[in-house]
Amino acid sequence: MEINSTYLESVRKQFLYYKTLGEKAMQQLAPEQLFIAVNNDTNSIAVIVQHLSGNMVSRWTDIFTTDGEKEWRNRDAEFETILTNPEEVWNSWNVGWNCFFNTLNNLQQNQLETIIYIRNEGHTILEAINRQLAHYPYHIGQMVFYAKMLKNTPWDSLSIPKNKSGDYNNNKFSQEKTIKNFTDDEIKKLK
């Protein structure tokens, strides 16, 4: 397998992992908690979702023929409360991720060195993917942290639960070595 196809598969898995973290965090909240901002300098989870979706749709629509910062995008409005109910939040989330994964899944390894533009600055597609691999998890980390603070009942850990590293490692090391694979359902989400 060539390194470029390995790279594309690896980033698909990484993005799916972070998408799933965001979803599991939001699913633990009461619907109204998606819209809480503790002060004027913070964003609610709904606003973070708006921003992520706006970024994804702008960056990954017609990447070969238009700049990644589309003329129709109003980035500043993404930080205002536009979404008003949980269904709109989930729809916005899915619109963004579907746009992103549709583009990512259609990329060919020989396109990774192709130059595309974001705000009139050239990037290889590989660089553009890496840029978003830093950006999207940054905001998803904010969502997870915020969700943990907002939840009124015990938090269901999204990784290794607190004080359970030893148990987790003992279980992992008692098994045969494996390569991380996703379930069929997780792979379907990528398509």
C-alpha positions in Angstrom: 0.0 0.0 0.0 1.4 3.4 -0.9 1.9 6.0 1.8 -0.6 8.4 0.3 -3.5 5.8 0.4 -2.4 4.9 3.9 -2.5 8.6 4.8 -6.0 9.1 3.4 -7.3 6.0 5.3 -5.6 7.2 8.5 -7.1 10.7 8.3 -10.5 9.3 7.6 -10.2 7.3 10.8 -9.0 10.3 12.8 -11.8 12.6 11.6 -14.4 9.9 12.3 -12.9 9.4 15.8 -13.3 13.1 16.6 -16.7 13.3 14.9 -17.8 10.5 17.2 -16.4 12.2 20.3 -18.4 15.3 19.5 -21.6 13.3 19.0 -21.1 11.3 22.2 -20.6 14.5 24.2 -23.7 16.1 22.8 -25.8 13.0 23.4 -25.1 13.2 27.1 -26.7 16.6 27.4 -30.2 17.7 27.9 -31.4 19.5 24.8 -31.4 23.0 26.3 -27.8 22.6 27.4 -26.6 22.7 23.8 -27.5 26.4 23.9 -25.8 27.5 27.1 -23.0 30.1 26.9 -21.7 31.1 30.4 -20.6 34.6 29.3 -20.2 36.9 26.3 -16.8 35.5 25.5 -17.8 31.9 25.3 -19.7 30.0 22.6 -22.5 27.5 23.2 -22.0 24.0 21.8 -24.7 24.9 19.2 -22.6 27.9 18.1 -19.5 25.7 17.9 -21.4 23.3 15.7 -22.6 26.2 13.5 -19.0 27.3 13.1 -17.6 23.8 12.3 -20.4 23.2 9.8 -19.9 26.6 8.1 -16.1 25.9 7.9 -16.6 22.4 6.5 -19.1 23.4 3.8 -17.0 26.4 2.8 -13.7 24.6 2.7 -14.8 21.3 1.1 -17.3 22.4 -1.5 -15.8 22.6 -5.0 -12.3 22.5 -3.7 -10.6 22.4 -7.1 -12.5 25.3 -8.6 -13.3 27.8 -5.8 -11.5 29.3 -2.9 -12.1 27.5 0.5 -13.4 30.8 1.9 -16.6 31.0 -0.1 -18.1 34.5 -0.9 -21.4 33.3 0.5 -20.0 32.3 3.8 -20.6 34.6 6.7 -18.1 33.4 9.3 -19.0 36.2 11.8 -22.7 35.0 11.8 -21.5 31.5 12.7 -20.7 32.9 16.2 -24.3 34.3 16.7 -27.1 32.1 18.0 -28.8 31.0 14.8 -29.7 27.4 15.6 -32.7 27.3 17.9 -33.5 23.6 18.6 -31.6 20.4 18.9 -32.8 19.1 15.5 -31.2 22.1 13.8 -27.9 21.5 15.7 -27.8 17.9 14.6 -28.7 18.8 11.0 -26.0 21.5 10.9 -23.5 19.0 12.3 -24.4 16.4 9.7 -24.4 18.8 6.8 -20.9 19.8 7.6 -19.5 16.4 8.2 -21.3 14.9 5.1 -19.8 17.6 2.9 -16.3 17.0 4.3 -16.4 13.2 4.1 -17.9 13.3 0.6 -15.0 15.3 -0.6 -12.4 13.4 1.4 -13.8 10.0 0.2 -13.5 11.1 -3.4 -9.9 12.2 -3.2 -7.3 10.2 -5.0 -3.8 9.7 -3.7 -2.4 11.5 -6.7 -4.4 14.6 -5.8 -2.7 15.2 -2.4 -0.1 17.5 -3.9 -2.6 19.5 -5.9 -2.8 23.2 -4.9 -6.1 24.6 -3.7 -6.8 28.0 -2.1 -8.0 29.1 1.3 -8.4 32.8 1.6 -6.3 33.2 -1.6 -3.4 31.3 -0.1 -2.3 28.1 -1.8 -2.1 24.8 0.1 -1.6 21.3 -1.1 -4.7 19.2 -0.4 -2.5 17.3 2.1 -1.8 20.6 3.9 -5.5 21.6 3.8 -6.5 18.3 5.4 -3.8 18.6 8.1 -5.0 22.2 8.8 -8.5 20.9 9.4 -7.2 17.9 11.4 -5.9 20.5 13.9 -8.9 22.8 13.6 -11.8 20.4 14.0 -10.5 18.5 17.0 -9.7 21.8 18.7 -13.3 22.8 18.6 -14.5 19.3 19.4 -12.3 19.4 22.5 -14.1 22.6 23.5 -17.4 20.8 23.1 -16.4 17.9 25.2 -15.0 20.0 27.9 -18.0 22.2 28.0 -20.4 19.3 27.9 -18.6 17.8 31.0 -19.1 21.0 32.9 -22.8 21.3 31.9 -23.9 17.8 32.5 -25.9 17.5 35.7 -25.4 13.7 36.1 -22.3 11.6 36.1 -20.3 11.9 32.9 -19.9 8.8 30.7 -16.2 8.8 29.8 -15.4 9.1 26.2 -12.0 7.5 26.7 -10.4 5.7 29.6 -12.4 6.5 32.7 -10.7 8.4 35.6 -8.5 6.0 37.7 -9.1 3.1 35.3 -5.9 3.3 33.3 -4.4 0.2 35.0 -7.5 -1.9 34.3 -7.7 -0.6 30.7 -4.0 -1.4 30.0 -4.2 -4.8 31.7 -7.1 -5.7 29.4 -5.3 -4.4 26.3 -2.0 -6.2 27.1 -3.8 -9.5 27.8 -5.0 -9.7 24.2 -3.2 -10.4 21.0 -1.6 -7.4 19.2 -4.1 -5.8 16.7 -4.4 -3.0 14.3 -7.1 -0.5 15.1 -10.1 -1.0 12.8 -13.5 0.5 12.8 -16.8 -1.4 12.8 -18.8 -1.7 9.6 -21.3 0.9 11.0 -18.4 3.4 11.6 -17.1 2.8 8.1 -20.5 3.4 6.6 -20.6 6.8 8.3 -17.5 7.7 6.3 -19.2 7.0 3.0 
